[in-house]
């Protein structure tokens, strides 16, 4: 059984964004703006990268899909970061339809696709708990009898934290949500032509049986001005971490507030 994660990193897809552009060139101008990329890298290095590197079960593949036109020095920086995480693979692709590109990346990683796979997606500014992959494998073992005749099944951890990062550190609020992408995964049978990117994450429970686990908190969802999904889905208030929460974030997500402060303080002053 394979576990495959996918992260879209400033990939200039045709479609797939809520912010629309008339041409690929216009989308690349937006995606590759240095201030925007500085913000994306700060979140990626603060949240996504350490949470993937810290997984307690290392038997998985994590694909970081970006454009083959990602400019320097950002391209080298992304490859250098991935080189330190054996499970992480940078996949450079030419612009194509979003769904087709993501499906191709996953299918290439699956190869002959002769076994079941659990697939998940993670934005480049979010994190999962270090027990996420181990938890997905527990879901798979625990549901074998009930899903013998099912084509697919979705697994969800629906508790986590909304967070905001800055040079001052981390502000957070504990949340329980419905089908956010950062807590979800889908099990596929061998040879299934679809992938996790063929389904809208908010509607997975309408497409297939779904098993929801409310504990432990298993994701960090970043809020900032460049969220493609916006911040409307969060209506609460965030507060600075206390000492207990700082320890929990290090232990559960491999996210260190001092590292966050350093990364955000190092960004150019105009970088948002």
Phi and psi in degrees as a GROMACS rama.xvg file:
@    title "Ramachandran Plot"
@    xaxis  label "Phi"
@    yaxis  label "Psi"
@TYPE xy
-96.5074  147.451  UNK-2
-118.16  121.864  UNK-3
-125.093  123.31  UNK-4
-108.998  150.693  UNK-5
-133.883  134.773  UNK-6
-130.256  121.289  UNK-7
-86.4524  118.638  UNK-8
-115.95  95.1219  UNK-9
50.1738  43.1069  UNK-10
-85.087  125.247  UNK-11
-80.575  69.6885  UNK-12
-74.3379  159.153  UNK-13
-88.0695  101.418  UNK-14
87.9537  -178.831  UNK-15
91.1939  -4.32494  UNK-16
-120.398  147.692  UNK-17
-73.2265  -32.085  UNK-18
-79.81  118.754  UNK-19
-96.8119  148.603  UNK-20
-134.947  149.707  UNK-21
-75.9591  -29.6322  UNK-22
-137.18  162.126  UNK-23
-61.6815  -39.9759  UNK-24
-60.1569  -41.0067  UNK-25
-66.2955  -37.8478  UNK-26
-66.8114  -39.679  UNK-27
-64.9025  -38.4204  UNK-28
-58.0339  -44.6894  UNK-29
-66.8603  -50.2227  UNK-30
-66.0655  -36.0918  UNK-31
-96.7163  9.85786  UNK-32
-56.5001  128.842  UNK-33
-57.3399  -37.2138  UNK-34
-66.4405  -40.6461  UNK-35
-65.4777  -45.602  UNK-36
-63.2668  -36.4973  UNK-37
-60.722  -40.2134  UNK-38
-67.3274  -43.1875  UNK-39
-64.2173  -43.698  UNK-40
-65.533  -38.2993  UNK-41
-60.5204  -41.7931  UNK-42
-70.9549  -43.6522  UNK-43
-58.9585  -45.3829  UNK-44
-75.4151  -22.6967  UNK-45
-84.8339  -35.4883  UNK-46
-118.121  -65.4133  UNK-47
-62.1467  -53.0339  UNK-48
-59.6789  -52.3717  UNK-49
-64.4199  -33.1107  UNK-50
-69.8179  -34.8455  UNK-51
-74.271  -42.1725  UNK-52
-64.1555  -28.1041  UNK-53
-92.2703  8.674  UNK-54
-58.1823  133.81  UNK-55
-70.9623  -25.3848  UNK-56
-113.744  114.178  UNK-57
-89.8178  8.04535  UNK-58
-88.5417  76.7898  UNK-59
-161.961  169.085  UNK-60
-125.086  135.652  UNK-61
-123.455  113.132  UNK-62
-94.9661  129.84  UNK-63
-111.918  104.157  UNK-64
-93.809  122.418  UNK-65
-134.8  172.887  UNK-66
-80.1435  150.293  UNK-67
-76.0079  1.88476  UNK-68
-110.001  9.28596  UNK-69
-55.7925  122.359  UNK-70
-77.9233  162.206  UNK-71
-76.5617  152.63  UNK-72
-85.5719  5.1956  UNK-73
-66.5926  -37.3883  UNK-74
-61.7288  -49.2385  UNK-75
-63.1382  -39.8036  UNK-76
-59.8469  -43.7463  UNK-77
-64.3763  -44.2684  UNK-78
-64.4587  -39.458  UNK-79
-64.1327  -40.3035  UNK-80
-64.1573  -43.146  UNK-81
-67.7734  -28.6699  UNK-82
-63.1251  -23.1275  UNK-83
-87.5561  -2.53975  UNK-84
-124.092  105.848  UNK-85
-56.2272  -31.2393  UNK-86
-80.2477  -12.4219  UNK-87
-93.6835  130.612  UNK-88
-126.943  125.532  UNK-89
-85.3601  125.698  UNK-90
-115.351  113.573  UNK-91
-94.8271  128.085  UNK-92
-133.173  147.309  UNK-93
-72.249  158.956  UNK-94
-61.98  131.256  UNK-95
-154.587  178.87  UNK-96
-57.6179  137.34  UNK-97
-53.3685  -52.5383  UNK-98
-61.9843  -40.4491  UNK-99
-65.2171  -41.6754  UNK-100
-64.9049  -45.4252  UNK-101
-67.8472  -39.5211  UNK-102
-62.0963  -43.8432  UNK-103
-62.2451  -42.8098  UNK-104
-61.1848  -44.6653  UNK-105
-68.0355  -43.5771  UNK-106
-65.0566  -37.2844  UNK-107
-64.1598  -37.9739  UNK-108
-68.3006  -34.0165  UNK-109
-73.3725  -21.4982  UNK-110
65.1071  -123.402  UNK-111
-67.4242  -17.7448  UNK-112
54.4306  56.659  UNK-113
-106.14  6.56505  UNK-114
-139.249  165.851  UNK-115
-60.9836  153.024  UNK-116
-137.428  146.04  UNK-117
-109.186  126.734  UNK-118
-120.714  138.382  UNK-119
-137.286  157.991  UNK-120
-118.752  147.621  UNK-121
-145.365  125.043  UNK-122
-66.8473  158.424  UNK-123
-77.6497  6.58656  UNK-124
-127.248  20.4686  UNK-125
-123.563  170.957  UNK-126
-138.659  156.059  UNK-127
-118.731  159.763  UNK-128
-64.1268  152.6  UNK-129
-66.8471  -13.1943  UNK-130
-96.9304  13.046  UNK-131
-63.6958  -52.3034  UNK-132
-62.8521  -43.5361  UNK-133
-59.0273  -40.3889  UNK-134
-65.2077  -38.4974  UNK-135
-63.4508  -38.7986  UNK-136
-68.7376  -32.2483  UNK-137
-65.5015  -44.0682  UNK-138
-54.9966  -47.0732  UNK-139
-60.9171  -46.7254  UNK-140
-65.2577  -38.8902  UNK-141
-77.4361  -14.5413  UNK-142
-112.312  10.5233  UNK-143
-58.8226  -43.6673  UNK-144
-68.2263  -44.3679  UNK-145
-69.5347  -26.2653  UNK-146
-106.394  22.0227  UNK-147
-58.5424  -31.1931  UNK-148
-108.077  9.21044  UNK-149
-95.9594  139.484  UNK-150
-72.2258  -43.5547  UNK-151
-137.24  163.225  UNK-152
-152.311  139.31  UNK-153
-103.94  143.8  UNK-154
-119.691  136.104  UNK-155
-137.078  132.762  UNK-156
-98.0886  116.618  UNK-157
-105.135  14.3785  UNK-158
-121.119  143.613  UNK-159
-176.869  -147.578  UNK-160
-137.418  136.62  UNK-161
-85.9834  135.66  UNK-162
-135.696  153.357  UNK-163
-129.593  129.195  UNK-164
-108.07  146.407  UNK-165
-160.685  -179.455  UNK-166
-65.5647  -13.4726  UNK-167
-86.4383  -10.9512  UNK-168
121.822  -142.287  UNK-169
-119.189  129.969  UNK-170
-105.791  142.629  UNK-171
-148.328  158.427  UNK-172
-144.414  132.696  UNK-173
-71.4933  132.776  UNK-174
-135.232  156.679  UNK-175
-128.534  122.75  UNK-176
-127.82  178.295  UNK-177
-119.442  106.783  UNK-178
58.8767  44.3352  UNK-179
-73.1656  145.432  UNK-180
-61.1489  -31.6888  UNK-181
-74.0888  -5.94883  UNK-182
-116.043  9.8121  UNK-183
-113.2  154.221  UNK-184
-152.574  158.161  UNK-185
-130.276  136.389  UNK-186
-93.0032  133.203  UNK-187
-122.251  145.054  UNK-188
-78.8107  157.492  UNK-189
-57.1086  137.721  UNK-190
78.8863  3.06575  UNK-191
-61.1716  128.411  UNK-192
-70.2663  -16.0385  UNK-193
-95.9138  164.052  UNK-194
-132.766  178.21  UNK-195
-59.5206  -25.7162  UNK-196
-80.0861  -4.28009  UNK-197
-84.251  -5.25292  UNK-198
-119.57  136.455  UNK-199
-70.6814  125.324  UNK-200
-64.1283  -28.4311  UNK-201
-73.2993  -11.8018  UNK-202
-118.204  10.5113  UNK-203
-57.5721  -38.7516  UNK-204
-67.9654  -13.0781  UNK-205
-88.1893  -12.864  UNK-206
-103.841  -23.6623  UNK-207
-161.093  160.447  UNK-208
-59.1543  144.348  UNK-209
-134.968  133.946  UNK-210
-111.605  122.734  UNK-211
-110.529  131.796  UNK-212
-117.702  118.397  UNK-213
-83.7733  -4.85422  UNK-214
-151.451  147.616  UNK-215
-82.6336  173.703  UNK-216
-59.9876  125.457  UNK-217
-124.349  8.1994  UNK-218
-150.599  158.279  UNK-219
-120.959  122.866  UNK-220
-110.769  113.827  UNK-221
-80.5137  139.681  UNK-222
-114.9  128.801  UNK-223
-165.32  175.699  UNK-224
-69.0939  -14.8276  UNK-225
-104.715  13.5477  UNK-226
-60.0737  124.676  UNK-227
-68.5533  -29.8768  UNK-228
-87.7968  -6.43269  UNK-229
76.479  -178.879  UNK-230
-114.805  10.4337  UNK-231
-64.6603  -24.9803  UNK-232
-75.2888  -3.24346  UNK-233
-118.757  120.676  UNK-234
-116.617  8.04507  UNK-235
-97.2561  -159.938  UNK-236
-123.289  147.148  UNK-237
-108.67  150.951  UNK-238
-136.968  152.232  UNK-239
-57.1552  148.084  UNK-240
-64.7191  143.813  UNK-241
-95.453  178.999  UNK-242
-61.8104  -39.8028  UNK-243
-63.6262  -40.353  UNK-244
-69.9072  -36.4441  UNK-245
-60.4695  -42.9802  UNK-246
-65.8737  -39.8268  UNK-247
-64.8195  -42.8067  UNK-248
-63.2826  -39.3099  UNK-249
-65.5915  -42.9889  UNK-250
-74.1637  -44.4279  UNK-251
-88.3732  -29.9225  UNK-252
-121.074  -5.45072  UNK-253
60.3235  32.3857  UNK-254
-109.476  122.658  UNK-255
-111.28  124.834  UNK-256
-64.2361  -35.7516  UNK-257
-62.2715  -38.1384  UNK-258
-65.0021  -40.4035  UNK-259
-59.4845  -48.3418  UNK-260
-58.2425  -43.7677  UNK-261
-65.5043  -43.678  UNK-262
-65.5376  -42.1809  UNK-263
-75.904  -31.4791  UNK-264
-69.2952  -25.987  UNK-265
-81.8976  -10.0381  UNK-266
-70.5095  152.987  UNK-267
-57.7283  149.978  UNK-268
-62.0692  -25.6053  UNK-269
-91.9185  7.88746  UNK-270
-87.2557  24.7372  UNK-271
